[in-house]
């Protein structure tokens, strides 16, 4: 396909690119003809989308089902205070169009799942993973391998982050070569659970955007087969070599996985547990119906926001503290959004507790629907 010409406004806009002999007009035209799919319009997705739009990518696809919350604004620069409650894709589209009206922004207001991932990713040149959960990481990896597209991986937690390019069709490893098995549920916290320094997504997301530009234009040496690790507290950047696994179930010569699987089950997440709504819990509290409200978040989260009359036992401590729970009362378990508490309900059921329910939506739903004075942090 012929590279598209740049109009006079684009020539002015990208002048600093065009002045570089290593980049120039040809690379800029390649960017204009390229299509990138970014999964997530949050912490990592913000710098990824903003830098790629400013750089002149032709088409940018964004996948995200969420709305803007106040706790997002510490790091998710696609969104502002005026956007609270709006779909993230709406505020992202507005900002990106203002940043560069020459870029086509395609929004996919959905969760990236095994049932829609191939259809969503098929028409893009490469995939950038801006998520923070293991099922989506394995899914985006597998889809990229199936479609023979590069997958630019990034992750952040607290003061650290890492980035690499997974591209078996270009001779490198895939995510499963680096991490054949997911960690046990609850072992590795998400950013919502463990926190993150607000600038970390900017650091790692910018590196992801840089890798995308290098891949699409053919300049430099992409991070294929190399994992870049960043420690912001010491400001150390270290690079580790990654190798292909000749027995990889997805990217080896004889793969055992050739289509999307059940990634929640693969990552050990409970498929379905008994649940209760925040309105039902509120009714129980109003009528003083007997129950035990268990909070399985971390102490720092509990100190920031809590539902009245709850008892804190962090998820990782739960197996050793089952004797602190009543067996003669209904137990309602909650966390921030309902994921950790679902795992807790599953553990309690396996431990012989019969009357256990998960609070749908967690403390976030409680704050939104019952008591706005409780911060969503």
C-alpha positions as CSV (number, residue, x, y, z in Angstrom):
1,X,0.0,0.0,0.0
2,X,1.3,3.4,-0.9
3,X,2.2,5.7,1.9
4,X,-0.3,8.7,2.2
5,X,0.9,12.2,1.4
6,X,1.1,14.7,4.2
7,X,-1.0,17.9,3.7
8,X,0.5,21.3,4.5
9,X,-0.9,21.4,8.0
10,X,0.6,18.0,8.8
11,X,4.0,19.1,7.3
12,X,4.0,22.0,9.8
13,X,2.8,19.9,12.7
14,X,5.4,17.2,12.3
15,X,8.3,19.5,11.4
16,X,10.5,18.3,14.2
17,X,10.1,14.7,13.0
18,X,10.8,15.7,9.4
19,X,14.0,17.5,10.3
20,X,15.6,14.3,11.6
21,X,17.5,12.5,8.9
22,X,17.0,9.2,10.7
23,X,13.2,9.7,10.7
24,X,12.0,12.1,8.0
25,X,9.1,12.1,5.6
26,X,9.1,8.4,4.9
27,X,8.7,7.4,8.6
28,X,6.0,10.0,9.1
29,X,4.1,8.7,6.2
30,X,4.4,5.2,7.7
31,X,2.9,6.4,10.9
32,X,0.0,8.1,9.1
33,X,-0.8,4.8,7.3
34,X,-0.6,2.7,10.5
35,X,-3.4,1.5,12.9
36,X,-2.8,0.7,16.5
37,X,-5.1,-0.9,19.1
38,X,-4.6,0.2,22.7
39,X,-6.3,-2.0,25.3
40,X,-7.2,0.4,28.1
41,X,-7.7,4.2,28.3
42,X,-6.4,4.5,31.9
43,X,-3.0,4.9,33.5
44,X,-0.9,3.3,30.7
45,X,-3.4,4.1,28.0
46,X,-3.2,7.8,28.6
47,X,0.5,8.4,27.7
48,X,0.3,5.7,25.0
49,X,-2.7,7.4,23.3
50,X,-1.5,11.0,23.8
51,X,2.0,10.4,22.5
52,X,0.9,8.3,19.5
53,X,-1.8,10.8,18.6
54,X,0.7,13.7,18.8
55,X,3.2,11.8,16.8
56,X,0.8,11.4,13.9
57,X,-0.5,7.8,14.0
58,X,-3.1,7.4,11.4
59,X,-5.7,5.4,13.3
60,X,-5.8,4.8,17.0
61,X,-8.3,2.2,18.4
62,X,-9.1,2.4,22.2
63,X,-10.8,-0.4,24.1
64,X,-12.3,0.5,27.6
65,X,-15.7,-0.1,29.2
66,X,-15.2,2.2,32.3
67,X,-16.2,5.6,33.4
68,X,-13.9,8.3,34.9
69,X,-13.6,8.2,38.7
70,X,-11.9,10.7,41.0
71,X,-9.2,8.2,41.9
72,X,-8.2,7.9,38.2
73,X,-7.1,11.6,38.0
74,X,-3.8,11.1,39.9
75,X,-2.3,9.3,36.8
76,X,-4.8,9.0,33.9
77,X,-4.1,12.2,32.0
78,X,-6.6,11.6,29.3
79,X,-9.3,12.7,31.7
80,X,-10.0,15.7,33.9
81,X,-12.2,16.8,36.7
82,X,-14.9,17.9,34.3
83,X,-15.0,14.3,33.0
84,X,-16.0,12.6,36.3
85,X,-18.8,10.1,35.5
86,X,-18.3,10.2,31.8
87,X,-17.2,7.1,29.8
88,X,-13.4,7.2,29.6
89,X,-13.6,6.7,25.8
90,X,-15.6,9.9,25.5
91,X,-13.2,12.1,27.4
92,X,-10.2,10.3,25.6
93,X,-11.7,11.0,22.2
94,X,-12.3,14.7,23.0
95,X,-8.7,15.2,24.3
96,X,-7.1,13.3,21.4
97,X,-9.1,15.1,18.8
98,X,-8.0,18.4,20.3
99,X,-4.4,17.2,20.5
100,X,-4.3,16.1,16.9
101,X,-7.4,16.4,14.6
102,X,-5.6,14.5,11.9
103,X,-5.8,11.2,13.8
104,X,-8.8,8.9,13.5
105,X,-9.8,7.7,16.9
106,X,-12.0,4.6,17.0
107,X,-13.6,3.7,20.3
108,X,-14.6,0.3,21.4
109,X,-16.7,0.6,24.5
110,X,-16.4,-2.9,25.7
111,X,-14.2,-5.3,27.7
112,X,-11.5,-7.1,25.7
113,X,-12.7,-10.7,26.0
114,X,-12.0,-14.1,24.5
115,X,-15.3,-13.8,22.5
116,X,-14.5,-10.4,20.8
117,X,-10.7,-10.0,20.9
118,X,-9.9,-11.4,17.5
119,X,-12.6,-9.3,15.8
120,X,-11.4,-6.2,17.7
121,X,-7.7,-6.7,16.9
122,X,-7.9,-8.1,13.4
123,X,-7.7,-4.8,11.4
124,X,-4.9,-3.2,13.5
125,X,-1.1,-3.4,12.8
126,X,-0.1,-3.9,16.4
127,X,-1.6,-4.3,19.9
128,X,-0.6,-2.4,23.0
129,X,-1.6,-3.8,26.3
130,X,-2.4,-1.0,28.8
131,X,-4.3,-3.2,31.3
132,X,-3.4,-4.3,34.8
133,X,-4.9,-7.8,35.1
134,X,-3.5,-11.2,34.2
135,X,-6.5,-12.6,32.2
136,X,-6.3,-9.7,29.7
137,X,-2.5,-10.0,29.5
138,X,-2.6,-13.6,28.5
139,X,-5.5,-12.9,26.2
140,X,-3.8,-10.0,24.4
141,X,-0.7,-12.1,24.1
142,X,-2.5,-15.1,22.6
143,X,-4.5,-13.0,20.1
144,X,-1.3,-11.2,19.0
145,X,0.4,-14.6,18.4
146,X,-2.7,-15.9,16.5
147,X,-2.8,-12.8,14.3
148,X,1.0,-12.5,13.9
149,X,1.0,-8.9,15.3
150,X,3.4,-7.4,17.8
151,X,2.1,-7.0,21.3
152,X,3.7,-4.2,23.4
153,X,3.5,-5.1,27.0
154,X,3.8,-2.8,30.0
155,X,3.0,-3.2,33.7
156,X,3.3,-0.9,36.7
157,X,3.0,-1.3,40.5
158,X,3.9,1.2,43.2
159,X,7.4,2.5,42.2
160,X,8.3,0.0,39.5
161,X,7.4,-0.8,36.0
162,X,8.5,-2.9,33.0
163,X,8.1,-3.0,29.3
164,X,8.9,-5.3,26.4
165,X,7.7,-6.3,22.9
166,X,6.3,-9.8,22.4
167,X,6.6,-10.8,18.7
168,X,7.2,-14.5,18.0
169,X,6.6,-13.9,14.3
170,X,9.6,-11.5,14.4
171,X,11.8,-14.0,16.2
172,X,11.1,-13.0,19.8
173,X,9.3,-14.7,22.7
174,X,5.7,-14.2,23.8
175,X,4.3,-13.4,27.2
176,X,3.7,-17.1,28.0
177,X,7.5,-17.7,27.3
178,X,8.2,-15.2,30.1
179,X,5.3,-16.2,32.4
180,X,4.1,-19.7,31.6
181,X,1.8,-19.8,34.6
182,X,-0.2,-16.9,36.2
183,X,0.4,-16.2,39.9
184,X,-2.1,-17.5,42.3
185,X,-5.1,-15.2,42.7
186,X,-4.4,-12.4,45.3
187,X,-0.6,-13.0,45.3
188,X,0.2,-10.0,43.0
189,X,-1.9,-6.9,43.7
190,X,-3.3,-4.7,41.0
191,X,-2.6,-1.0,41.0
192,X,-6.0,-0.5,42.7
193,X,-5.0,-2.9,45.5
194,X,-1.3,-2.0,45.9
195,X,-1.1,1.6,44.7
196,X,1.1,3.2,42.1
197,X,3.1,6.4,42.0
198,X,1.2,8.7,39.6
199,X,4.2,9.2,37.2
200,X,4.9,5.5,36.7
201,X,2.2,5.1,34.0
202,X,3.8,8.1,32.3
203,X,7.2,6.5,32.3
204,X,6.2,3.1,31.1
205,X,3.4,4.2,28.8
206,X,5.8,6.6,27.0
207,X,8.2,3.7,26.5
208,X,5.4,1.6,25.1
209,X,4.5,4.4,22.6
210,X,8.2,4.7,21.7
211,X,8.4,1.0,20.9
212,X,5.2,1.3,18.7
213,X,6.8,4.1,16.7
214,X,10.0,2.2,16.2
215,X,8.2,-0.9,15.1
216,X,5.9,0.9,12.7
217,X,8.7,3.1,11.1
218,X,11.5,0.5,11.2
219,X,13.9,2.8,13.1
220,X,16.1,1.7,16.0
221,X,16.1,-1.6,17.9
222,X,12.8,-2.6,19.5
223,X,12.6,-4.4,22.8
224,X,12.1,-7.8,21.2
225,X,13.6,-10.4,23.5
226,X,14.4,-7.8,26.1
227,X,12.6,-6.8,29.3
228,X,13.2,-3.2,30.4
229,X,12.7,-2.8,34.2
230,X,12.4,0.6,35.8
231,X,12.8,1.3,39.5
232,X,11.8,4.9,40.1
233,X,13.0,5.2,43.7
234,X,16.6,4.5,42.6
235,X,16.0,5.7,39.0
236,X,17.6,2.5,37.7
237,X,16.8,1.1,34.3
238,X,17.8,-2.5,33.8
239,X,17.4,-4.8,30.8
240,X,16.9,-8.6,31.0
241,X,17.2,-11.0,28.2
242,X,14.1,-13.1,27.4
243,X,14.1,-16.4,25.5
244,X,11.6,-18.2,23.5
245,X,10.2,-21.4,25.1
246,X,10.5,-24.2,22.5
247,X,7.6,-25.9,24.4
248,X,5.4,-22.7,24.6
249,X,1.7,-23.8,24.3
250,X,1.0,-20.8,22.0
251,X,4.1,-19.7,20.0
252,X,6.1,-23.0,19.6
253,X,6.2,-24.9,16.4
254,X,3.5,-27.3,17.7
255,X,1.2,-25.2,19.9
256,X,-1.5,-26.8,22.0
257,X,-3.5,-23.5,22.3
258,X,-4.6,-22.3,18.9
259,X,-7.8,-20.4,19.8
260,X,-8.9,-18.2,22.8
261,X,-9.5,-20.0,26.0
262,X,-11.3,-19.3,29.3
263,X,-8.7,-16.8,30.7
264,X,-10.4,-16.2,34.0
265,X,-10.4,-19.9,34.7
266,X,-6.8,-20.2,33.5
267,X,-5.8,-17.5,36.0
268,X,-7.7,-19.2,38.8
269,X,-10.4,-16.6,39.2
270,X,-13.7,-18.0,40.5
271,X,-16.3,-18.1,37.8
272,X,-19.4,-17.5,39.9
273,X,-20.1,-17.1,43.6
274,X,-23.2,-16.2,45.6
275,X,-23.6,-12.4,45.6
276,X,-25.6,-9.6,47.3
277,X,-26.2,-6.0,46.2
278,X,-25.2,-3.0,48.2
279,X,-28.9,-2.1,48.5
280,X,-29.6,-5.5,50.1
281,X,-26.7,-5.0,52.5
282,X,-27.9,-1.6,53.4
283,X,-31.4,-3.0,54.1
284,X,-29.8,-5.6,56.4
285,X,-28.0,-2.9,58.3
286,X,-31.1,-0.7,58.6
287,X,-33.1,-3.6,60.0
288,X,-30.3,-5.0,62.1
289,X,-30.6,-8.4,60.4
290,X,-27.8,-10.7,61.7
291,X,-24.8,-10.9,59.5
292,X,-21.0,-10.6,59.6
293,X,-19.4,-8.0,57.1
294,X,-15.9,-9.1,56.1
295,X,-13.5,-6.6,54.4
296,X,-10.6,-8.4,52.6
297,X,-8.8,-5.3,51.4
298,X,-5.4,-4.1,52.7
299,X,-5.0,-2.1,55.9
300,X,-4.1,1.1,54.0
301,X,-7.3,0.8,52.0
302,X,-9.3,0.2,55.2
303,X,-7.8,3.3,56.8
304,X,-8.8,5.4,53.7
305,X,-12.4,4.2,53.4
306,X,-14.6,1.6,55.0
307,X,-18.2,0.4,55.2
308,X,-19.6,0.7,58.7
309,X,-19.6,-2.3,60.9
310,X,-17.0,-4.2,58.8
311,X,-14.2,-6.4,60.0
312,X,-10.8,-6.3,58.2
313,X,-9.0,-9.5,57.4
314,X,-6.8,-9.0,54.3
315,X,-7.3,-11.7,51.6
316,X,-3.7,-13.1,51.9
317,X,-4.2,-13.6,55.7
318,X,-7.6,-15.2,55.3
319,X,-6.5,-18.9,55.2
320,X,-4.8,-18.5,58.6
321,X,-7.6,-16.6,60.3
322,X,-10.7,-18.6,59.5
323,X,-11.2,-19.3,63.2
324,X,-12.0,-15.6,63.6
325,X,-15.1,-15.9,61.5
326,X,-18.5,-16.9,62.8
327,X,-20.1,-20.1,61.4
328,X,-23.5,-19.3,62.8
329,X,-24.0,-16.0,60.9
330,X,-24.3,-15.1,57.2
331,X,-21.0,-13.7,56.0
332,X,-20.9,-10.9,53.4
333,X,-17.5,-10.3,51.9
334,X,-16.4,-7.1,50.2
335,X,-13.3,-5.5,48.7
336,X,-12.9,-2.5,46.4
337,X,-14.8,-3.7,43.4
338,X,-15.7,-7.3,44.0
339,X,-12.8,-9.3,42.5
340,X,-10.8,-10.1,45.7
341,X,-13.9,-10.7,47.7
342,X,-15.1,-13.2,45.0
343,X,-11.9,-15.1,45.5
344,X,-12.4,-14.9,49.3
345,X,-15.9,-16.3,49.0
346,X,-14.5,-19.2,47.0
347,X,-11.9,-19.8,49.7
348,X,-14.5,-19.7,52.5
349,X,-16.7,-22.1,50.7
350,X,-13.8,-24.5,50.3
351,X,-13.2,-24.0,54.0
352,X,-16.6,-25.3,54.9
353,X,-18.5,-22.0,55.3
354,X,-22.0,-22.5,53.9
355,X,-23.7,-19.0,54.1
356,X,-21.2,-16.7,52.3
357,X,-22.0,-14.0,49.7
358,X,-19.9,-11.5,47.7
359,X,-20.9,-7.8,47.8
360,X,-21.3,-6.9,44.1
361,X,-19.3,-3.8,43.2
362,X,-17.6,-3.6,46.6
363,X,-17.0,-0.4,48.4
364,X,-17.1,1.5,45.1
365,X,-20.7,0.5,44.6
366,X,-21.5,1.4,48.2
367,X,-20.0,4.8,47.7
368,X,-21.9,5.4,44.5
369,X,-25.3,4.0,45.4
370,X,-25.6,4.2,49.2
371,X,-23.2,6.6,50.9
372,X,-21.2,9.1,48.8
373,X,-19.3,10.3,51.9
374,X,-17.3,7.1,51.7
375,X,-14.4,7.9,49.3
376,X,-13.8,5.5,46.4
377,X,-10.0,6.2,46.6
